[in-house]
Amino acid sequence: MTVQEYALQDRSANPAPLGLLGFGMTTVLLNIHNAGVFEMNSMVFAMGIFYGGIAQIIAGLMESKKNNSFGFTAFISYGFFWLTLVGLLVMPKLGWVAAASETAMAYYLMMWGIFTFFLFLGTFRISVALQVVFGTLVVLFFLLAYGDASGNATIKTLAGYEGIICGASAIYTGMASLLNEVYGKTVMPLGIVKA
């Protein structure tokens, strides 16, 4: 009797476009609000829970199957960022807990900025497109943190416009990853870093 070896092959889809689009589209919409175009509303909360939150967590879990620690860490972390952000805004309205002060929010956003800075360093081994996404996200988190710490409405509005650029760069990167795969060639350049 012989023992046969079976090699498991991962035939699952590339989760990166889903994660990047969930992050990017939700970021753009929240930051259109931050720029003062419309009020905070259920659309932003729903995007934060379902597309920015749950869809990114699903993408992160799929990245684990791909043995991609960077994608796993980034997508699951930012998925939970969106869920915690919605929680911070909704739980006080439900009377569950007191609202976070601007100082507390500044520290929350600063911690995410520090976390994102370290991920930004990792992008120098991946692609220029991700360098733009994570670089602009670092700037966004620190602008938002400074806006809350200082109470400066102009900084918060500026952060909104910068956040639109950040989200748009993630949408571009997600669509480029998807369309390049579909067409089997570079349709939208990502600036892949050569190892």
Secondary structure, DSSP 8 states (H G I E B T S, - for coil): ---------------HHHHHHHHHHHHHHHHHHHTTSS---HHHHHIIIIIIIIIHHHHHHHHHHTT-HHHHHHHHHHHHHHHHHHHHHHTTTTTSS----HHHHHHHHHHHHHHHHHHHHHGGGTBHHHHHHHHHHHHHHHHHHHHHHHT-HHHHHHHHHHHHHHHHHHHHHHHHHHHHHHHTS-SS---B---
